[in-house]
C-alpha cells in the first residue's frame, strides 16, 4: 500500500515505476537479441537498440529518482530534486546517440539489399513487446498522475514511442517477407528520426528545468490569485517560481498596510505561505513583507 504522507507516496510510486521499467527493458533485450540474430532485420535491430538504451536510461533513472527523493540535508538545502532532470538529460543523450548509429546501419543495409530471414519470428517478438510495453506505460501514467515526476515522464515518453516502433517493425517485416526488401531499412530510418525528435524534446525540457524555468502560467496565476485572496494583502510583486523534482519553490513580496505591527504583518504572511503551500504537494514558500509606502508605482511582476 502507498503511504499517506505525500513525500512517502511520491517515493512509493516512482520506485514502483522505475523497477517495472528496468525489468521490462531487460526482458525485451533478451527476446529481441534472439529475434535479431534469427532475422537479421534492421527494424528488429532498431527495436533492440532502443531497448538497450531503454535499459541504460531506466537504470540511470532508477538510481536518480532514489537520490531525488532524499530529503534536504546540510549540503543540499533545496533537496535533491534536480537529479530527476539530470536523468532525463542523460536519457536524451543516449537516445540521440542510438538514433544516429541506427541511421547509419539502416542506410548501409538498404544499399546492400540484405534480405530478412524468418520474418514471422520478428513479428511474434514485436507483438509480445507491444503487450509488455503497453502494460508498463499504463503503470507509468498512473505514477505520473500521482507524482508529476519529470524523470518518469521522460521514461514514459520513451516507452510510449516503443509502441509505435514495434508496430512499425511488424509492418516492415511483413512487407519484407513479401519481397519489399527496402521496407525494413526505410522503416528503421523513420524510427531513428522519430527517436531523435523525441530525444530533443526530452533534453530540452530537462535543460529548462535545470535552468530553473518558471512554473506554468496557470500555476503562477493560481498562486497570485491565492495570495491576493488573503485578507490584508493589497498586492503582490517579485514573484519567482521554479521546480526541482517533486518540489515547487515559490518566492513573492506581498504589499501590506504601513500601520500594521510586526505581529499582524507576520500573521498575514504566514497565512499566505500556508495557502500557497496547500495548493500543491511538496511546495517550499518564502513570503517577504513590504509596506505599501516603499513599493514603487511600477514594480516588476506587481499585481
C-alpha positions in Angstrom: 0.0 0.0 0.0 1.2 3.6 -0.7 1.8 5.7 2.3 -0.4 8.6 3.3 2.4 11.0 3.7 2.8 13.0 0.4 6.6 12.6 0.3 6.4 8.8 1.0 3.6 8.5 -1.6 5.8 10.2 -4.2 8.7 7.8 -3.4 6.5 4.8 -3.5 5.2 5.5 -7.0 8.5 6.5 -8.6 10.2 3.4 -7.1 7.4 1.1 -8.4 7.6 2.7 -11.9 11.4 2.6 -12.1 11.5 -1.1 -11.0 9.0 -2.0 -13.6 10.8 0.0 -16.3 14.1 -1.8 -15.6 12.5 -5.2 -15.6 10.6 -4.7 -18.8 13.7 -3.3 -20.6 15.9 -6.3 -19.7 13.2 -8.8 -20.7 12.8 -7.1 -24.1 16.5 -7.1 -24.6 16.7 -10.8 -24.2 13.9 -11.7 -26.6 15.0 -9.1 -29.2 18.6 -10.2 -29.3 17.4 -13.7 -30.2 15.0 -12.3 -32.8 17.6 -10.1 -34.4 20.1 -13.0 -34.6 17.5 -15.1 -36.4 16.0 -12.5 -38.7 19.0 -10.2 -39.4 16.4 -7.4 -39.7 17.4 -3.7 -39.5 14.0 -2.9 -38.0 14.5 -5.5 -35.3 18.0 -4.1 -34.7 16.3 -0.7 -34.4 14.0 -2.1 -31.8 16.8 -3.9 -30.0 19.0 -0.8 -30.0 16.1 1.2 -28.5 15.6 -1.5 -25.8 19.3 -1.4 -24.9 19.1 2.3 -24.5 15.9 1.9 -22.5 17.7 -0.3 -20.1 20.6 2.2 -19.6 18.2 5.1 -19.3 15.9 3.1 -16.9 18.8 2.1 -14.7 20.0 5.7 -14.5 16.5 6.9 -13.7 16.2 4.1 -11.2 19.1 5.4 -9.2 18.4 9.1 -9.9 14.9 9.1 -8.6 16.0 7.4 -5.4 18.5 10.2 -4.9 16.0 12.8 -5.8 13.5 11.8 -3.2 16.1 12.1 -0.4 15.2 14.9 2.0 17.2 18.1 2.1 20.5 17.9 4.0 23.2 20.3 5.2 24.9 20.2 1.8 21.7 20.3 -0.3 19.4 22.8 1.4 17.0 22.8 -1.5 16.8 19.0 -1.7 18.0 16.6 -4.5 15.1 17.0 -6.9 17.3 18.1 -9.9 18.7 14.6 -10.1 15.5 13.8 -12.0 16.2 16.4 -14.6 19.7 15.1 -14.9 18.4 11.6 -15.5 16.1 13.0 -18.3 19.1 14.8 -19.9 21.1 11.6 -19.9 18.2 9.7 -21.5 18.1 12.4 -24.2 21.9 12.0 -25.0 21.6 8.2 -25.0 18.6 8.1 -27.3 20.2 10.6 -29.7 23.4 8.5 -30.0 21.5 5.3 -30.6 19.4 7.0 -33.3 22.5 8.1 -35.2 24.0 4.6 -35.1 20.8 3.1 -36.2 20.5 5.5 -39.1 24.0 4.6 -40.4 23.3 0.9 -40.1 20.0 1.1 -41.9 21.4 3.1 -44.8 24.2 0.5 -45.2 21.7 -2.3 -45.3 19.4 -0.5 -47.7 22.4 -0.1 -50.1 23.4 -3.8 -49.7 19.8 -5.1 -50.0 20.2 -7.8 -47.3 17.0 -9.9 -47.1 15.2 -10.6 -43.9 15.2 -14.2 -42.6 12.2 -15.8 -40.8 10.2 -12.6 -40.5 7.5 -14.3 -38.6 9.8 -14.7 -35.5 10.3 -10.9 -35.5 6.5 -10.3 -35.8 5.8 -12.6 -32.8 8.5 -10.9 -30.7 7.2 -7.4 -31.6 3.6 -8.4 -30.6 5.0 -9.6 -27.3 7.0 -6.3 -26.9 3.9 -4.2 -27.6 1.8 -6.1 -24.9 4.5 -5.8 -22.3 5.3 -2.2 -23.1 1.7 -1.2 -23.0 1.3 -2.6 -19.5 4.4 -0.6 -18.4 3.2 2.6 -19.9 -0.2 2.3 -18.1 1.7 1.9 -14.8 3.9 4.8 -15.6 0.9 7.1 -16.4 -0.6 6.3 -13.0 2.8 7.1 -11.4 3.0 10.4 -13.3 -0.6 11.3 -12.3 0.3 10.6 -8.6 3.7 12.4 -8.6 4.3 14.6 -11.6 7.8 13.2 -11.8 9.8 14.6 -14.7 12.1 11.5 -14.9 9.2 9.1 -15.0 7.5 11.3 -17.7 10.6 11.2 -19.8 10.9 7.4 -19.4 7.1 7.0 -20.2 7.6 9.1 -23.4 10.4 6.9 -24.5 8.5 3.7 -23.8 5.3 5.1 -25.4 7.4 5.7 -28.6 8.3 2.0 -28.4 4.6 1.1 -29.1 4.9 2.9 -32.4 8.3 1.5 -33.0 7.3 -2.1 -32.5 4.2 -1.6 -34.7 6.5 -0.2 -37.4 8.7 -3.3 -37.1 5.8 -5.6 -37.7 4.8 -3.7 -40.8 8.4 -3.6 -42.1 8.9 -7.4 -41.5 5.6 -8.3 -43.3 6.5 -6.1 -46.3 10.0 -7.6 -46.5 8.6 -11.1 -46.4 6.6 -10.3 -49.5 9.7 -9.1 -51.4 9.8 -5.4 -50.5 13.3 -5.6 -49.2 13.7 -1.8 -48.9 10.9 -1.6 -46.4 12.9 -2.9 -43.5 15.6 -0.3 -43.9 13.2 2.5 -44.7 11.1 1.9 -41.6 14.3 1.7 -39.5 15.4 5.1 -40.8 12.0 6.5 -40.0 12.2 5.1 -36.4 15.7 6.6 -36.0 14.4 10.0 -37.0 11.4 9.6 -34.6 13.7 8.6 -31.7 16.0 11.6 -32.3 13.0 14.0 -32.3 11.8 12.6 -29.0 15.2 12.9 -27.5 15.4 16.6 -28.4 12.1 17.2 -26.7 13.1 15.3 -23.5 16.5 17.0 -23.4 15.1 20.5 -23.9 12.6 20.1 -21.1 15.3 18.7 -18.8 17.6 21.6 -19.7 14.9 24.1 -18.9 14.3 22.5 -15.5 18.0 22.6 -14.7 18.0 26.3 -15.7 15.2 26.9 -13.1 12.4 27.6 -15.6 9.3 29.3 -14.2 6.3 27.2 -13.3 3.5 27.0 -15.9 1.4 30.2 -16.4 -1.7 28.6 -15.0 0.1 27.6 -11.8 1.6 31.0 -11.4 -1.8 32.7 -11.8 -3.3 30.4 -9.2 -0.5 31.4 -6.8 -1.2 35.1 -7.5 -4.9 34.7 -7.0 -4.5 32.8 -3.8 -2.1 35.3 -2.2 -4.3 38.2 -3.3 -7.3 36.5 -1.7 -5.7 36.7 1.8 -7.2 39.4 3.9 -4.8 42.3 4.4 -2.8 41.7 1.2 -3.0 44.8 -1.0 -0.8 43.4 -3.8 2.0 41.1 -4.8 5.2 41.6 -6.7 8.6 39.9 -7.3 7.0 36.5 -7.8 9.7 33.9 -8.6 9.0 30.2 -9.1 10.8 27.1 -10.2 10.7 23.3 -9.6 13.2 20.6 -8.9 11.9 17.0 -9.0 8.8 16.8 -6.9 9.2 20.2 -5.2 8.0 23.6 -6.3 9.7 26.7 -5.0 7.8 30.0 -4.7 9.0 33.4 -3.5 7.0 36.5 -3.5 6.7 40.0 -2.0 3.3 40.9 -0.5 2.2 44.5 0.0 0.8 45.4 3.4 -0.6 48.4 5.2 2.0 50.6 6.8 0.2 50.8 10.1 0.3 47.0 10.9 2.5 46.0 13.7 5.1 43.3 13.2 3.0 40.5 14.6 0.0 41.4 12.4 2.1 41.5 9.3 3.8 38.2 10.2 0.4 36.5 10.7 -0.8 37.7 7.2 2.5 36.4 5.7 2.1 33.1 7.5 -1.5 32.7 6.1 -0.2 33.5 2.6 2.6 30.9 2.8 0.2 28.2 4.1 -2.4 28.9 1.4 0.2 28.6 -1.4 1.8 25.5 0.2 -1.6 23.8 0.3 -2.1 24.4 -3.5 0.4 21.6 -4.4 2.3 18.8 -2.8 5.9 19.4 -1.9 5.9 23.2 -2.1 8.5 25.5 -0.5 7.2 29.0 0.0 9.0 32.2 1.1 7.0 35.4 1.5 8.6 38.8 2.1 6.5 41.6 3.6 6.7 45.1 2.1 4.8 48.2 3.5 2.8 49.9 0.8 4.7 53.2 1.2 8.0 51.6 0.0 6.5 49.8 -3.1 7.3 51.9 -6.2 4.4 52.7 -8.6 5.7 50.2 -11.1 7.4 47.1 -9.8 8.4 44.1 -11.8 5.7 41.5 -11.5 3.4 43.7 -9.4 -0.3 42.8 -9.4 
